[in-house]
Amino acid sequence: MLKLLLLAVIFWLIYAILKHYRNSVDQPPPSRNRPEDMVQCAHCQVHLPRSESVKSGELHYCSDAHRQQHQP
């Protein structure tokens, strides 16, 4: 009975180790946080990340309200 219990524990440890290894291999490598380009609002001159800006032509704005106010 003790041999059977010991064998079960060994198989469980092998399973846990292989599962941990498989999970670590499946995860993509950590990406490097590259700094994002900053742009300046054409209306209020505030700097903000390009992904958060509202673009109209070649100009960037911090909000749609500033885009509407700035256009003639």
DSSP file (Angstrom, degrees, kcal/mol; ACC not computed):
  #  RESIDUE AA STRUCTURE BP1 BP2  ACC     N-H-->O    O-->H-N    N-H-->O    O-->H-N    TCO  KAPPA ALPHA  PHI   PSI    X-CA   Y-CA   Z-CA
    1    1 A M     >        0   0    0      0, 0.0     4,-2.0     0, 0.0     5,-0.2   0.000 360.0 360.0 360.0 -39.4    0.0    0.0    0.0
    2    2 A L  H  >  +     0   0    0      1,-0.2     4,-2.5     2,-0.2     5,-0.2   0.874 360.0  52.8 -66.0 -37.3    2.8    2.4    0.8
    3    3 A K  H  > S+     0   0    0      2,-0.2     4,-2.4     1,-0.2    -1,-0.2   0.897 108.4  50.6 -64.4 -40.0    4.5    1.7   -2.6
    4    4 A L  H  > S+     0   0    0      2,-0.2     4,-2.1     1,-0.2    -2,-0.2   0.907 111.8  47.2 -65.1 -42.1    1.2    2.5   -4.4
    5    5 A L  H  X S+     0   0    0     -4,-2.0     4,-2.1     2,-0.2    -2,-0.2   0.904 112.5  49.5 -65.1 -42.6    0.9    5.8   -2.4
    6    6 A L  H  X S+     0   0    0     -4,-2.5     4,-2.1     1,-0.2    -2,-0.2   0.897 110.6  50.5 -63.5 -41.0    4.5    6.7   -3.1
    7    7 A L  H  X S+     0   0    0     -4,-2.4     4,-2.3     2,-0.2    -2,-0.2   0.892 109.4  51.1 -63.7 -40.5    4.0    6.0   -6.8
    8    8 A A  H  X S+     0   0    0     -4,-2.1     4,-2.3     1,-0.2    -2,-0.2   0.899 110.0  49.6 -64.1 -41.3    0.9    8.2   -6.9
    9    9 A V  H  X S+     0   0    0     -4,-2.1     4,-2.3     2,-0.2    -2,-0.2   0.896 110.3  50.6 -65.3 -40.5    2.8   11.1   -5.3
   10   10 A I  H  X S+     0   0    0     -4,-2.1     4,-2.4     2,-0.2    -2,-0.2   0.927 111.4  47.4 -63.9 -45.1    5.6   10.7   -7.8
   11   11 A F  H  X S+     0   0    0     -4,-2.3     4,-2.5     1,-0.2    -2,-0.2   0.895 111.4  51.7 -63.4 -38.7    3.2   10.8  -10.8
   12   12 A W  H  X S+     0   0    0     -4,-2.3     4,-2.5     2,-0.2    -2,-0.2   0.907 109.8  49.0 -64.8 -40.7    1.5   13.8   -9.3
   13   13 A L  H  X S+     0   0    0     -4,-2.3     4,-2.4     2,-0.2    -2,-0.2   0.911 111.5  48.8 -64.2 -42.8    4.8   15.6   -8.9
   14   14 A I  H  X S+     0   0    0     -4,-2.4     4,-2.5     1,-0.2     5,-0.2   0.923 112.3  49.2 -62.3 -43.3    5.8   14.8  -12.5
   15   15 A Y  H  X S+     0   0    0     -4,-2.5     4,-2.4     1,-0.2    -2,-0.2   0.922 111.7  48.2 -61.5 -45.0    2.4   16.0  -13.7
   16   16 A A  H  X S+     0   0    0     -4,-2.5     4,-2.2     2,-0.2    -2,-0.2   0.892 112.6  48.5 -64.5 -40.7    2.6   19.3  -11.8
   17   17 A I  H  X S+     0   0    0     -4,-2.4     4,-2.4     2,-0.2    -1,-0.2   0.927 113.3  46.5 -66.3 -44.7    6.1   20.0  -13.0
   18   18 A L  H  X S+     0   0    0     -4,-2.5     4,-2.6     2,-0.2    -2,-0.2   0.884 112.0  51.3 -65.8 -37.8    5.2   19.3  -16.6
   19   19 A K  H  X S+     0   0    0     -4,-2.4     4,-2.3    -5,-0.2    -1,-0.2   0.920 111.1  47.8 -64.2 -43.6    2.0   21.5  -16.3
   20   20 A H  H  X S+     0   0    0     -4,-2.2     4,-2.0     2,-0.2    -2,-0.2   0.915 113.0  48.6 -62.9 -43.4    4.0   24.4  -14.9
   21   21 A Y  H  X S+     0   0    0     -4,-2.4     4,-1.8     1,-0.2    -2,-0.2   0.918 110.9  50.1 -63.4 -43.7    6.6   24.0  -17.7
   22   22 A R  H  X S+     0   0    0     -4,-2.6     4,-2.0     1,-0.2    -2,-0.2   0.902 110.4  50.1 -63.1 -41.6    3.9   23.9  -20.4
   23   23 A N  H  X S+     0   0    0     -4,-2.3     4,-1.0     1,-0.2    -1,-0.2   0.874 110.5  49.7 -64.8 -37.2    2.2   27.0  -19.0
   24   24 A S  H  < S+     0   0    0     -4,-2.0    -1,-0.2     1,-0.2    -2,-0.2   0.828 111.7  48.5 -72.6 -29.9    5.5   28.9  -18.9
   25   25 A V  H  < S+     0   0    0     -4,-1.8    -2,-0.2     1,-0.2    -1,-0.2   0.853 107.5  55.4 -75.7 -35.1    6.3   27.9  -22.5
   26   26 A D  H  < S+     0   0    0     -4,-2.0    -1,-0.2    -5,-0.2    -2,-0.2   0.749  88.4  92.2 -71.0 -24.0    2.9   28.9  -23.8
   27   27 A Q  S  < S-     0   0    0     -4,-1.0    -4,-0.0    -5,-0.1     0, 0.0  -0.510  82.9-118.1 -74.0 136.4    3.1   32.5  -22.4
   28   28 A P        -     0   0    0      0, 0.0     3,-0.1     0, 0.0    -1,-0.1  -0.358  39.5 -91.9 -68.2 153.9    4.5   35.1  -24.9
   29   29 A P        -     0   0    0      0, 0.0     2,-0.1     0, 0.0     0, 0.0  -0.341  53.7 -89.4 -64.2 148.5    7.8   36.7  -23.9
   30   30 A P        -     0   0    0      0, 0.0     2,-0.2     0, 0.0    -3,-0.0  -0.363  45.6-127.0 -62.0 132.4    7.3   40.0  -22.0
   31   31 A S        -     0   0    0     -3,-0.1     2,-0.4    -2,-0.1     0, 0.0  -0.511  19.4-113.9 -81.1 148.6    7.1   42.9  -24.4
   32   32 A R        -     0   0    0     -2,-0.2     2,-1.4     1,-0.1    -1,-0.1  -0.667  28.2-120.6 -80.6 133.0    9.4   45.8  -23.9
   33   33 A N        -     0   0    0     -2,-0.4    -1,-0.1     3,-0.0     3,-0.0  -0.608  32.6-164.0 -77.2  97.8    7.5   48.9  -23.0
   34   34 A R        -     0   0    0     -2,-1.4     2,-0.1     1,-0.1    -3,-0.0  -0.656  26.6-107.6 -82.2 137.8    8.4   51.2  -25.8
   35   35 A P        -     0   0    0      0, 0.0     2,-0.2     0, 0.0    -1,-0.1  -0.404  35.2-125.9 -64.8 139.4    7.6   54.9  -25.2
   36   36 A E        -     0   0    0      1,-0.1     2,-0.1    -2,-0.1    -3,-0.0  -0.592  27.5 -98.2 -87.4 147.8    4.7   56.1  -27.2
   37   37 A D        -     0   0    0     -2,-0.2    13,-2.6    12,-0.1     2,-0.4  -0.397  37.5-141.4 -63.9 137.5    5.0   59.1  -29.4
   38   38 A M  E     -A   49   0A   0     11,-0.2     2,-0.3    12,-0.1    -1,-0.1  -0.817  17.3-170.0-102.7 143.1    3.6   62.3  -27.8
   39   39 A V  E     -A   48   0A   0      9,-2.9     9,-2.5    -2,-0.4     2,-0.4  -0.847  18.4-123.1-126.6 165.0    1.6   64.9  -29.8
   40   40 A Q  E     -A   47   0A   0     -2,-0.3    20,-0.5     7,-0.2     7,-0.2  -0.922  24.8-115.5-114.8 133.6    0.4   68.4  -28.9
   41   41 A C  B  >  -b   60   0B   0      5,-2.8     4,-1.6    -2,-0.4    20,-0.3  -0.474  18.3-143.8 -64.5 129.0   -3.2   69.5  -29.0
   42   42 A A  T  4 S+     0   0    0     18,-2.5    -1,-0.2    -2,-0.2    19,-0.1   0.681  96.1  43.0 -69.6 -17.1   -3.5   72.2  -31.6
   43   43 A H  T  4 S+     0   0    0     17,-0.2    -1,-0.2     3,-0.1    18,-0.1   0.908 131.1  13.5 -94.9 -53.2   -6.0   74.1  -29.5
   44   44 A C  T  4 S-     0   0    0      2,-0.1    -2,-0.2     0, 0.0    17,-0.1   0.439  91.0-125.9-109.2  -0.5   -4.7   74.0  -25.9
   45   45 A Q     <  +     0   0    0     -4,-1.6     2,-0.2     1,-0.2    -3,-0.1   0.621  54.9 151.9  67.6  16.0   -1.1   72.9  -26.5
   46   46 A V        -     0   0    0     -6,-0.1    -5,-2.8     1,-0.0     2,-0.4  -0.575  42.7-129.2 -76.5 139.9   -1.4   70.0  -24.0
   47   47 A H  E     +A   40   0A   0     -7,-0.2    -7,-0.2    -2,-0.2    -1,-0.0  -0.743  37.7 159.5 -90.2 137.8    0.9   67.0  -24.7
   48   48 A L  E     -A   39   0A   0     -9,-2.5    -9,-2.9    -2,-0.4     5,-0.1  -0.976  46.0 -79.6-151.0 159.9   -0.7   63.6  -24.8
   49   49 A P  E >>  -A   38   0A   0      0, 0.0     3,-1.3     0, 0.0     4,-0.6  -0.320  39.6-122.5 -62.4 145.1    0.0   60.1  -26.3
   50   50 A R  G >4 S+     0   0    0    -13,-2.6     3,-1.0     1,-0.3   -12,-0.1   0.848 110.4  59.0 -57.3 -36.6   -0.8   59.8  -30.0
   51   51 A S  G 34 S+     0   0    0    -14,-0.3    -1,-0.3     1,-0.2   -13,-0.1   0.737 107.2  46.9 -68.3 -21.7   -3.1   56.8  -29.3
   52   52 A E  G <4 S+     0   0    0     -3,-1.3    -1,-0.2     2,-0.1    -2,-0.2   0.480  95.6  97.8 -96.2  -3.9   -5.3   59.0  -27.1
   53   53 A S  S << S-     0   0    0     -3,-1.0     2,-0.6    -4,-0.6     9,-0.2  -0.418  71.0-128.0 -87.0 160.2   -5.5   62.0  -29.4
   54   54 A V  E     -C   61   0B   0      7,-3.0     7,-2.2    -2,-0.1     2,-0.4  -0.944  28.9-150.6-104.7 121.6   -8.2   63.0  -31.9
   55   55 A K  E     +C   60   0B   0     -2,-0.6     2,-0.4     5,-0.2     5,-0.2  -0.783  21.3 175.2-102.2 136.1   -6.7   63.5  -35.3
   56   56 A S  E >   -C   59   0B   0      3,-2.7     3,-1.8    -2,-0.4     2,-0.4  -0.904  69.7 -47.0-136.9 106.6   -8.1   65.9  -37.9
   57   57 A G  T 3  S-     0   0    0     -2,-0.4    -2,-0.0     1,-0.3     0, 0.0  -0.571 121.8 -26.2  67.8-125.2   -5.9   66.2  -41.0
   58   58 A E  T 3  S+     0   0    0     -2,-0.4    -1,-0.3    -3,-0.1     2,-0.2   0.471 121.7  92.6 -96.9  -4.5   -2.4   66.6  -39.8
   59   59 A L  E <   - C   0  56B   0     -3,-1.8    -3,-2.7     8,-0.0     2,-0.4  -0.634  61.1-149.5 -95.4 149.8   -3.4   68.2  -36.5
   60   60 A H  E     -bC  41  55B   0    -20,-0.5   -18,-2.5    -2,-0.2     2,-0.3  -0.900  11.4-169.1-116.7 146.6   -4.0   66.4  -33.2
   61   61 A Y  E     - C   0  54B   0     -7,-2.2    -7,-3.0    -2,-0.4     3,-0.1  -0.934  28.3-133.6-132.9 154.9   -6.4   67.4  -30.4
   62   62 A C  S    S+     0   0    0     -2,-0.3     2,-0.3    -9,-0.2    -1,-0.1   0.681  90.6   6.6 -82.5 -17.4   -6.9   66.2  -26.9
   63   63 A S  S  > S-     0   0    0     -9,-0.1     4,-1.6     1,-0.1    -1,-0.1  -0.980  72.8-110.4-155.9 165.1  -10.7   66.0  -27.3
   64   64 A D  H  > S+     0   0    0     -2,-0.3     4,-2.2     1,-0.2     5,-0.2   0.836 116.2  60.0 -68.2 -31.9  -13.4   66.2  -30.0
   65   65 A A  H  > S+     0   0    0      1,-0.2     4,-2.2     2,-0.2    -1,-0.2   0.914 106.0  46.5 -62.6 -42.4  -14.6   69.5  -28.4
   66   66 A H  H  > S+     0   0    0      2,-0.2     4,-2.0     1,-0.2    -1,-0.2   0.853 109.5  55.1 -69.3 -33.2  -11.2   71.1  -29.0
   67   67 A R  H  X S+     0   0    0     -4,-1.6     4,-1.3     1,-0.2    -2,-0.2   0.925 111.1  44.6 -63.1 -42.9  -11.2   69.8  -32.5
   68   68 A Q  H  < S+     0   0    0     -4,-2.2    -2,-0.2     1,-0.2    -1,-0.2   0.876 114.3  49.2 -70.1 -37.4  -14.6   71.4  -33.2
   69   69 A Q  H  < S+     0   0    0     -4,-2.2    -1,-0.2     1,-0.2    -2,-0.2   0.839 111.0  49.6 -69.4 -33.6  -13.6   74.7  -31.5
   70   70 A H  H  < S+     0   0    0     -4,-2.0    -1,-0.2    -5,-0.2    -2,-0.2   0.781  90.5  89.3 -80.5 -27.9  -10.3   75.0  -33.3
   71   71 A Q     <        0   0    0     -4,-1.3    -4,-0.0    -5,-0.2     0, 0.0  -0.507 360.0 360.0 -75.2 137.2  -11.7   74.5  -36.8
   72   72 A P              0   0    0      0, 0.0    -1,-0.1     0, 0.0    -4,-0.1   0.497 360.0 360.0 -70.5 360.0  -12.8   77.7  -38.6
